[in-house]
Amino acid sequence: TRLAHNTMGALYSRFVFHPPNPPCYTQHGDFISIHSIEPSPDSDDGVTTTSFTSTMDLNDFSYPVVYLLTSRGNTIPAVYFHHPQSYFTILVSHGNAEDLGLTAPYAHKLSMVLKCNVLCYDYSGYGLASGKPSENDCYADIFAAYDYLISELCIPSDRIILFGRSLGSGPTVHLAAQL
């Protein structure tokens, strides 16, 4: 039964998780730089890949990055946007086929428009995160991001708003059910 479960989990993960390949960002010291994206044809394994054209001024699209250690031993990148007039903090879990390169600019704008703090992160196996994407790793990833907000940034739990888009709704609902 365990073999069937592991096989089913691997098969499920292959259909569900499609991280951009290569990532939509690169790391430069303590910052990530966002790249413009042009779709390229599907690769031989059926996973869509992307190619980059560095047409953006990297200074205008660079964000400070922190790395969080998950309970499953993976290291995931996260970007935190602080707004000086904030009361709430939004924890953003991105959709499938996205990574911080696509999410960080949106999260930055969300922070400015709503005048709130925003933390976005990558799932294990996405972008520059270690590990392979899986359901259990997604749960560990969001718990690591939530713990960072509570423990490191000292944000009260009643001021954290959970937001998940597409694939991100799964770990978001899972975390909400645990709180």
Phi, psi and chi 1 to 4 in degrees:
 res  aa     phi    psi   chi1   chi2   chi3   chi4
   1 THR       -  -38.6  -53.3      -      -      -
   2 ARG   -63.4  -40.1 -177.6  158.8  171.5   80.3
   3 LEU   -62.1  -43.1  178.2   61.1      -      -
   4 ALA   -63.5  -39.9      -      -      -      -
   5 HIS   -64.9  -45.4  176.5   73.1      -      -
   6 ASN   -63.7  -40.8  -72.5  -19.1      -      -
   7 THR   -65.7  -43.6  -57.2      -      -      -
   8 MET   -64.2  -41.4 -166.0   61.9 -176.9      -
   9 GLY   -62.8  -41.3      -      -      -      -
  10 ALA   -66.6  -41.0      -      -      -      -
  11 LEU   -65.0  -45.2 -176.9   62.1      -      -
  12 TYR   -59.1  -47.2  174.8   76.9      -      -
  13 SER   -61.5  -37.2  -69.0      -      -      -
  14 ARG   -62.6  -35.9  173.9  138.3  169.1   86.0
  15 PHE   -84.0  -29.1  -73.0  112.6      -      -
  16 VAL   -87.7  -44.8  171.4      -      -      -
  17 PHE   -98.6  123.2  -59.4  104.5      -      -
  18 HIS  -135.0   76.5  -64.6  -78.2      -      -
  19 PRO   -66.6  145.6   14.7  -19.0      -      -
  20 PRO   -56.8  137.9  -22.5   31.8      -      -
  21 ASN  -133.3  109.8 -177.8   20.9      -      -
  22 PRO   -78.8  172.4   29.8  -34.4      -      -
  23 PRO   -56.6  155.9  -21.7   31.7      -      -
  24 CYS   -87.3   14.0  -59.4      -      -      -
  25 TYR  -153.7  163.5   62.3   98.5      -      -
  26 THR  -130.5  160.7   54.6      -      -      -
  27 GLN  -101.2  137.4 -176.2  168.4  -13.4      -
  28 HIS  -132.4   96.2  -58.9  -79.8      -      -
  29 GLY    66.1 -124.7      -      -      -      -
  30 ASP   -92.8   15.1  -67.1  -24.0      -      -
  31 PHE  -126.2  155.2  -68.5   83.4      -      -
  32 ILE  -109.4  144.1   60.0  167.7      -      -
  33 SER  -113.2  133.4  -64.2      -      -      -
  34 ILE   -88.4  144.5  -48.9  -56.5      -      -
  35 HIS  -116.3  151.9  -59.1  -80.5      -      -
  36 SER   -75.6  152.6   61.4      -      -      -
  37 ILE  -121.7  134.6  -58.0  164.2      -      -
  38 GLU  -124.3  123.5  -65.7  179.2    5.5      -
  39 PRO   -62.3  143.7   -7.8   14.8      -      -
  40 SER  -120.6  163.9   62.5      -      -      -
  41 PRO   -58.5  157.3  -15.7   24.5      -      -
  42 ASP   -60.1  145.4  -73.6  -10.0      -      -
  43 SER   -80.3  176.2   62.3      -      -      -
  44 ASP   -61.7  -28.4  -66.6  -23.2      -      -
  45 ASP   -87.8    7.0   65.0   -0.2      -      -
  46 GLY    85.1    0.2      -      -      -      -
  47 VAL   -94.7  130.1  177.6      -      -      -
  48 THR   -68.4  135.4  -58.9      -      -      -
  49 THR  -112.3  164.3   59.7      -      -      -
  50 THR  -128.0  154.7   54.0      -      -      -
  51 SER  -122.4  157.5   61.3      -      -      -
  52 PHE  -110.6  146.9  -60.9  133.0      -      -
  53 THR  -127.1  117.8  -29.8      -      -      -
  54 SER   -82.9   76.3  -67.8      -      -      -
  55 THR   -97.4   -8.8   56.7      -      -      -
  56 MET   -91.6  151.6  -62.0 -179.2  176.9      -
  57 ASP   -74.7  113.0  177.8   -2.1      -      -
  58 LEU   -61.1  -25.3  -63.3 -178.6      -      -
  59 ASN   -68.0  -27.5  -66.5  -35.8      -      -
  60 ASP   -84.5  -16.4  -68.7  -20.5      -      -
  61 PHE  -128.4   45.0  -66.2   94.0      -      -
  62 SER  -117.0  137.8  -66.5      -      -      -
  63 TYR  -132.4  142.4  -56.2  107.6      -      -
  64 PRO   -66.8  139.3   18.3  -24.7      -      -
  65 VAL  -121.6  143.3   63.4      -      -      -
  66 VAL  -121.0  154.0  -64.5      -      -      -
  67 TYR  -112.4  130.8  -78.5   86.6      -      -
  68 LEU  -110.4  140.0  -47.9  175.2      -      -
  69 LEU   -94.9  126.9 -179.1   63.1      -      -
  70 THR   -90.3  165.5   73.7      -      -      -
  71 SER   -66.0  -15.5   62.3      -      -      -
  72 ARG   -97.5    8.1  -65.6  177.5   55.4   89.7
  73 GLY    87.7    6.0      -      -      -      -
  74 ASN   -89.6  156.2  -67.4  -39.3      -      -
  75 THR  -112.5  123.8  -56.2      -      -      -
  76 ILE  -120.4  138.6   59.8  168.5      -      -
  77 PRO   -80.1  148.4   26.6  -30.1      -      -
  78 ALA  -142.9  150.9      -      -      -      -
  79 VAL  -125.1  130.5  175.5      -      -      -
  80 TYR  -115.6  128.0  178.2   72.0      -      -
  81 PHE  -110.5  118.4  -62.5  100.4      -      -
  82 HIS   -97.9  132.3  173.1   74.7      -      -
  83 HIS  -112.5  129.3 -167.0  -75.7      -      -
  84 PRO   -62.9  -22.4   17.1  -25.3      -      -
  85 GLN  -101.1   17.3  -62.3  173.4  -13.3      -
  86 SER   -75.3  147.5   65.6      -      -      -
  87 TYR  -118.1  -42.5 -178.6   80.4      -      -
  88 PHE  -101.6  159.0  -71.2  108.6      -      -
  89 THR  -126.5  129.7  -61.6      -      -      -
  90 ILE  -100.8  128.6  -59.4  174.5      -      -
  91 LEU   -99.3  109.7  174.5   55.1      -      -
  92 VAL   -98.2  124.9  174.0      -      -      -
  93 SER  -109.7  117.0  -62.4      -      -      -
  94 HIS   -75.9  170.7   63.2   69.1      -      -
  95 GLY   -82.1  177.1      -      -      -      -
  96 ASN   -69.6  155.8 -160.7    8.5      -      -
  97 ALA    59.9   25.3      -      -      -      -
  98 GLU  -128.3  161.2  -62.4  176.8   -3.2      -
  99 ASP  -147.4 -171.8   64.2   17.1      -      -
 100 LEU   -58.1  -28.9  -79.1  179.1      -      -
 101 GLY   -61.7  -30.9      -      -      -      -
 102 LEU   -94.2  -28.4  -64.4  171.1      -      -
 103 THR   -86.8  -37.9  -52.2      -      -      -
 104 ALA   -58.9  -45.3      -      -      -      -
 105 PRO   -61.3  -38.7  -24.3   34.4      -      -
 106 TYR   -64.1  -45.4  168.4   76.8      -      -
 107 ALA   -63.6  -38.3      -      -      -      -
 108 HIS   -62.1  -46.1 -173.4 -149.0      -      -
 109 LYS   -64.7  -41.0 -174.9  166.8  -77.7 -141.6
 110 LEU   -57.9  -43.4 -165.4   64.5      -      -
 111 SER   -61.5  -43.9  174.5      -      -      -
 112 MET   -69.3  -44.3  -68.8 -173.7  -53.2      -
 113 VAL   -70.9  -43.6  169.8      -      -      -
 114 LEU   -89.6   -4.8  -61.9  179.1      -      -
 115 LYS    53.7   53.3  -63.3 -179.3 -179.6  167.8
 116 CYS  -139.3  165.6   64.3      -      -      -
 117 ASN   -80.8  151.2  -56.9  -40.6      -      -
 118 VAL  -140.4  133.7  177.9      -      -      -
 119 LEU  -119.1  126.3  177.3   73.4      -      -
 120 CYS  -123.0  154.2   54.4      -      -      -
 121 TYR  -147.0  164.5   64.2   97.5      -      -
 122 ASP  -100.6  150.3 -101.6  -14.5      -      -
 123 TYR   -79.0  156.0  -53.2  120.6      -      -
 124 SER   -51.9  133.3  -63.9      -      -      -
 125 GLY    84.1   -3.4      -      -      -      -
 126 TYR  -104.4  145.9  -81.6   64.5      -      -
 127 GLY    55.0 -126.1      -      -      -      -
 128 LEU   -98.8   13.3  -59.2  178.8      -      -
 129 ALA   -75.9  147.7      -      -      -      -
 130 SER   -81.4  169.8   67.2      -      -      -
 131 GLY    87.4 -171.9      -      -      -      -
 132 LYS  -121.7  146.4  -69.6 -170.0  171.0 -119.3
 133 PRO   -68.5  136.2   -1.2    6.3      -      -
 134 SER  -158.0  164.5   72.9      -      -      -
 135 GLU   -59.8  -49.2 -179.8 -179.5    0.7      -
 136 ASN   -65.0  -35.5  -72.1  -29.1      -      -
 137 ASP   -67.1  -36.4  -79.2  -37.6      -      -
 138 CYS   -59.9  -40.8  -82.6      -      -      -
 139 TYR   -65.1  -43.9  -61.9  151.8      -      -
 140 ALA   -64.3  -35.7      -      -      -      -
 141 ASP   -64.1  -47.4  -61.3  -18.6      -      -
 142 ILE   -69.3  -33.4 -165.5  169.6      -      -
 143 PHE   -64.7  -38.3  -84.1  102.1      -      -
 144 ALA   -64.4  -41.5      -      -      -      -
 145 ALA   -65.8  -44.1      -      -      -      -
 146 TYR   -63.1  -44.1 -177.0   77.8      -      -
 147 ASP   -62.3  -37.2 -175.1   59.1      -      -
 148 TYR   -60.6  -44.6  174.9   73.8      -      -
 149 LEU   -61.8  -44.7  -68.8  173.6      -      -
 150 ILE   -73.9  -51.9  -61.9  -72.6      -      -
 151 SER   -82.8  -44.0  -58.9      -      -      -
 152 GLU   -87.8  -42.7  -62.1  -66.7  -38.4      -
 153 LEU   -95.8   -4.5  -60.5 -178.8      -      -
 154 CYS    55.8   41.6  -59.7      -      -      -
 155 ILE   -89.9  125.5  -63.5  173.2      -      -
 156 PRO   -60.9  140.5  -18.8   29.3      -      -
 157 SER   -60.7  -30.3   60.1      -      -      -
 158 ASP   -76.3   -0.7   62.5  -17.8      -      -
 159 ARG  -110.7    9.7  -67.4 -173.7 -175.9 -178.8
 160 ILE  -103.4  126.3  -62.9  173.7      -      -
 161 ILE  -107.3  126.5  -61.2  169.4      -      -
 162 LEU   -91.5  131.3  -53.7  176.8      -      -
 163 PHE  -135.7  119.2  174.5   78.2      -      -
 164 GLY  -124.1  136.0      -      -      -      -
 165 ARG  -114.2  129.2 -166.6 -180.0   89.3   67.0
 166 SER    54.4 -119.2 -174.5      -      -      -
 167 LEU   -53.2  -35.2  173.9   68.0      -      -
 168 GLY   -64.9  -15.6      -      -      -      -
 169 SER   -68.7  -28.0   63.5      -      -      -
 170 GLY   -63.4  -59.4      -      -      -      -
 171 PRO   -64.0  -30.6   11.6  -20.0      -      -
 172 THR   -64.0  -47.9  -61.6      -      -      -
 173 VAL   -65.4  -38.6  170.3      -      -      -
 174 HIS   -60.6  -46.4 -178.7   78.6      -      -
 175 LEU   -63.2  -45.4  174.5   60.7      -      -
 176 ALA   -59.2  -37.5      -      -      -      -
 177 ALA   -68.6  -25.7      -      -      -      -
 178 GLN   -84.7  -18.3  -54.6  -64.3  -46.7      -
 179 LEU   -85.3      -  -60.7  177.9      -      -
